[in-house]
Amino acid sequence: MTPPLTLRYCRPTARPGGPSTGSLDPTTGIAFWAVSSLPSSVTPPVTYSTTFTATSAAQSTYSQPISTTTVEQSTACSSAPTPSPTPSTTTTPSPSATPTTSPPAQPSICSAAAQPQPAGHGNSTLNSYSLYSNTVTTNSVAVSPLAFGLSAPSATTLYDYSTDLHTAGATAGRVLRGSSAAAGTPPTSLVDWRFTPSPTANFFDATLRVWVLNTGATTVTATLGAYSSANAFTQWQSGSKVVAGASSSCFQAVDIPLASPGNGNGNGDKTGANGQMSLRLTSTADVTLAYGIQSANSTLLVPVS
């Protein structure tokens, strides 16, 4: 039996281009207190379990549960006595650790200069959005959409984000299949990251840095826009970068300036009520992407007012 619960939590401070609903970025934490009240018909002692679940707004099938057990005593609480060691003449074997997914061999990350910044606009604030992976502790199949947000990643290990697309075993990073069409097909030839900002925030022309591992020449295209509450996509701005065939086996920083054919540096763009900002990525040839880790933090720089 689980009694009624009352939740109290600390809501994140809103800022231009930030979440207006108290959204929680994947690499951050939030403090909350749950207060339970036993019905008068229940007499302690009683033990019950409660499971709290956090669900991704961008990917509703991805969630993380955490469970807790509560004991309601029939007497006042007191400090537990310190147990005395019990002598033993036999050795109890230690339990085996729960097996976890082993990360693939870690790639090299090329050195790079600072990411170019977009032009400012009036009293706008330059926001830095990090592209997140759908997992930071295990390998996974290719997933789209993903999430991006204002917190930089804390992970240091690059897992295989597309086990279903890698043909030579676990390989660090995310495969993006080549596509002749800019639209591509998710999740194989298009990756889509989404974020829910304040509906009144104005977004201006941006720059994107994404870490790419490629063998032959390719053109990488980034498109920034918004999904409406009816799930209709509207393009705001886009940009492409020709990437020459790599002479080394490290992930290289590819910087793509984005520009709007309309009001990119004029009035800015808004998602509107219940809308989501969306960043799409395609490539004309197969590449591998790195994101969601400190050493290869793929980021979108956007002036916001």
C-alpha positions in Angstrom: 0.0 0.0 0.0 1.3 3.5 -0.9 -0.4 6.4 0.9 -1.0 9.8 -0.8 2.1 11.8 -1.4 2.7 15.6 -1.5 5.7 16.8 -3.5 7.7 19.9 -2.9 10.5 20.9 -5.2 12.9 23.6 -6.2 12.1 25.0 -9.7 15.1 26.0 -11.9 15.5 29.7 -12.5 14.2 30.7 -16.0 16.3 32.7 -18.4 15.9 33.8 -22.0 15.9 30.7 -24.2 15.7 28.5 -21.1 12.8 26.2 -20.1 9.7 27.8 -18.7 8.2 24.7 -17.3 10.9 23.7 -14.8 12.3 21.1 -17.2 15.3 19.2 -16.0 18.4 18.8 -18.2 19.8 15.2 -18.4 23.1 16.2 -16.7 21.6 18.1 -13.8 19.7 17.2 -10.6 16.8 18.7 -8.7 15.9 18.5 -5.0 12.4 17.6 -4.0 10.7 16.3 -0.8 7.9 13.8 -0.7 5.6 13.9 2.4 3.3 10.9 3.0 0.2 10.8 5.1 -1.2 7.4 6.4 -4.9 7.1 6.4 -6.5 6.9 9.8 -7.6 3.3 9.1 -4.0 2.1 8.9 -2.1 1.4 12.1 1.7 1.4 12.2 4.1 -0.3 11.8 3.8 -0.4 8.0 6.3 -0.6 5.1 5.6 0.6 1.6 7.5 1.3 -1.6 7.3 4.3 -3.9 8.8 4.7 -7.4 9.4 8.1 -9.0 10.0 8.3 -12.7 11.6 11.2 -14.8 10.5 11.1 -18.4 12.2 12.9 -21.3 10.1 15.6 -22.9 11.9 15.2 -26.3 11.7 11.4 -26.2 8.8 10.1 -24.3 9.9 6.5 -24.5 13.1 7.3 -22.5 12.7 7.5 -18.7 14.6 6.8 -15.5 12.9 5.4 -12.4 14.2 5.6 -8.8 12.6 3.7 -6.0 12.5 4.2 -2.2 11.2 2.2 0.7 9.5 3.9 3.7 8.9 2.4 7.1 6.3 4.0 9.4 7.1 2.9 13.0 4.7 2.5 15.8 7.1 3.9 18.4 9.4 7.0 18.6 12.6 6.9 16.5 15.8 6.2 18.3 19.4 5.7 17.2 20.3 2.2 16.2 22.8 0.4 18.3 26.2 -0.3 16.8 26.4 -4.0 15.9 29.2 -6.1 17.4 31.3 -8.1 15.0 30.4 -11.8 14.9 33.4 -14.2 14.8 33.4 -16.6 11.9 35.6 -19.5 10.9 34.4 -19.6 7.3 34.7 -17.1 4.5 31.6 -15.8 2.8 32.2 -15.2 -0.9 31.7 -11.6 -2.0 28.7 -11.1 -4.4 29.6 -10.7 -8.1 29.2 -7.2 -9.5 26.3 -6.7 -11.8 27.6 -6.8 -15.4 27.4 -3.6 -17.3 27.9 -2.7 -21.0 31.6 -2.2 -21.7 32.4 1.0 -23.6 34.0 0.6 -27.0 37.6 1.7 -27.6 37.8 5.4 -27.0 38.7 7.5 -30.1 41.1 10.4 -30.5 39.7 13.9 -30.4 41.4 16.4 -32.7 42.5 19.7 -31.2 40.5 22.8 -32.3 40.4 26.5 -31.8 37.5 28.2 -30.0 34.1 27.8 -31.6 33.2 30.9 -33.7 30.5 33.0 -32.1 27.5 34.4 -34.0 26.9 38.1 -34.4 25.1 39.6 -31.4 21.7 41.3 -31.7 20.8 44.3 -29.5 20.5 43.3 -25.9 20.5 39.5 -26.7 22.2 36.9 -24.5 24.5 34.3 -26.1 23.2 30.9 -25.0 25.2 27.7 -25.4 23.2 24.6 -25.9 24.9 21.2 -25.7 23.7 18.2 -27.7 22.9 15.2 -25.5 23.0 11.5 -26.1 20.2 9.2 -25.1 22.5 7.3 -22.7 25.7 8.1 -20.8 26.4 4.7 -19.3 25.7 2.1 -22.0 25.6 1.4 -25.7 22.3 1.8 -27.6 20.6 1.6 -30.9 20.2 4.8 -33.0 17.5 7.1 -31.5 15.9 10.3 -32.8 14.7 12.7 -31.5 17.2 13.4 -28.8 17.4 16.3 -26.4 19.7 19.4 -26.1 20.0 21.9 -23.3 21.8 24.6 -21.4 24.0 22.4 -19.2 27.3 21.1 -20.5 27.7 17.3 -20.4 29.5 15.7 -17.4 30.2 12.4 -19.1 33.8 11.5 -20.2 33.2 8.2 -22.0 31.8 8.0 -25.6 29.6 5.0 -26.0 28.2 3.4 -29.1 25.0 5.4 -29.9 24.1 3.3 -32.9 24.8 -0.4 -32.4 22.3 -1.2 -35.1 24.2 0.8 -37.7 27.8 -0.2 -36.9 28.8 -3.3 -38.8 32.2 -4.0 -37.2 31.2 -4.3 -33.6 30.8 -1.7 -30.9 32.3 1.6 -32.1 32.3 4.9 -30.2 29.9 7.6 -31.5 26.8 7.8 -33.7 26.6 6.7 -37.3 24.8 9.2 -39.6 24.1 7.6 -43.0 24.7 9.6 -46.1 21.6 11.1 -47.8 21.1 12.9 -51.1 18.1 14.7 -49.6 18.6 17.4 -47.0 15.6 16.0 -45.1 17.0 12.6 -44.5 15.2 9.8 -42.7 15.4 9.5 -38.9 17.1 7.9 -37.2 19.5 6.6 -39.8 20.2 9.5 -42.1 18.8 12.4 -39.9 19.4 13.2 -36.3 17.0 15.6 -34.5 17.7 17.3 -31.2 14.8 19.2 -29.4 14.5 21.6 -26.6 11.5 23.4 -25.0 12.3 27.1 -24.4 10.2 30.0 -23.2 7.5 30.6 -25.9 8.4 34.3 -25.8 12.1 33.9 -26.4 13.5 35.4 -29.7 16.3 33.3 -31.4 18.7 34.8 -33.9 21.3 33.4 -36.3 23.4 30.7 -34.7 26.6 28.7 -35.1 26.9 25.0 -34.6 30.0 23.0 -33.7 29.7 19.2 -34.2 32.5 16.6 -33.9 32.7 14.5 -37.0 34.8 11.4 -38.0 34.8 10.8 -41.7 37.0 9.1 -44.3 35.7 10.6 -47.6 34.6 14.1 -48.4 31.1 15.0 -47.3 28.8 18.0 -46.8 27.2 18.3 -43.4 23.9 20.4 -43.2 22.4 21.8 -40.0 18.8 23.1 -39.9 17.3 25.0 -36.9 13.6 25.4 -36.6 10.6 24.7 -34.4 7.9 22.0 -34.0 4.5 23.4 -33.2 2.1 21.9 -30.7 0.6 20.1 -33.7 4.0 18.6 -34.5 4.5 20.6 -37.7 8.1 21.6 -38.4 9.0 25.2 -39.5 12.5 26.0 -40.6 14.2 29.1 -39.2 17.8 29.0 -40.4 20.2 26.5 -42.0 23.8 26.1 -43.1 26.2 23.6 -44.7 29.9 22.8 -44.4 32.0 20.9 -46.8 34.3 18.5 -44.9 37.3 17.2 -46.7 38.4 13.6 -46.4 40.1 13.1 -43.1 43.8 12.4 -43.0 43.7 11.2 -39.4 41.5 9.0 -37.3 40.4 11.6 -34.8 37.0 13.4 -34.5 37.4 16.9 -35.9 35.4 20.0 -35.0 33.1 21.1 -37.8 31.8 24.6 -37.4 28.6 25.5 -39.3 27.3 29.1 -39.4 23.5 29.2 -39.7 21.5 31.9 -41.4 17.9 32.7 -42.0 16.6 33.7 -45.4 14.1 35.9 -43.7 14.2 37.6 -40.3 17.2 35.8 -38.7 18.9 39.0 -37.5 15.7 41.1 -37.6 12.9 40.2 -35.2 14.1 36.8 -34.3 12.1 33.5 -34.3 9.8 32.1 -31.5 8.6 28.6 -30.9 5.2 29.8 -29.7 3.1 28.2 -27.0 3.9 24.5 -26.4 6.4 24.5 -29.3 9.9 22.9 -29.3 13.1 24.2 -30.8 14.6 21.6 -33.1 18.1 21.1 -34.6 18.4 18.7 -37.5 21.6 17.2 -38.9 22.2 15.4 -42.2 25.3 14.4 -44.3 25.8 13.5 -47.9 28.1 10.6 -47.0 28.4 8.3 -44.0 30.0 9.9 -41.0 30.3 9.2 -37.3 29.3 11.9 -34.8 30.5 12.6 -31.3 28.5 14.5 -28.7 27.4 14.4 -25.1 30.9 14.2 -23.6 33.3 16.8 -22.2 36.1 16.3 -24.8 33.7 16.4 -27.7 30.9 18.7 -26.6 28.9 19.5 -29.7 27.3 22.9 -29.1 24.8 25.3 -30.6 25.5 29.0 -29.9 22.4 31.2 -30.3 21.8 34.9 -29.4 18.5 35.0 -27.5 16.4 37.9 -26.2 
